[in-house]
């Protein structure tokens, strides 16, 4: 019969067409004594956001939902991230 080879070919094509891979990557680069670490998730996200926090930067806390604060917390960052 001709149905068995056709069925095998159809299943093989469907199996190959539907496979999808979700992988992650991570890396660490060194420049002197400063490491740079990064990672990604290979999933379908439209947007991304990157934060860089440098060391020795003066910071002030956000106010809670826009309410004014008389004396918000302030500090100087010791480490970068």
C-alpha positions, 0 to 999 in steps of 0.5 A: 500500500502507498499509505504507509510511506505517505504517513511516515513522510507526513509525520516527519514533515510535521515533526520537523516543522513544529519543533521550537527551541527556547534557550538561554545564554549567559556570559561574563567578560573581564576588563581588569578587575571589572566583570561584566555579566549578562544573560538573555532569555530567547523568548518572544518579548517585544521590548527590553529595559537595561539598567546600569547603576554606576558606583559613587553616584548620589541617589534619592529615593522616589516618593510613594505614589507621587506623595511628597516626602519631607525627608526622602532617603539619600545615599551614594552607591558603593558598588556598580551593577 
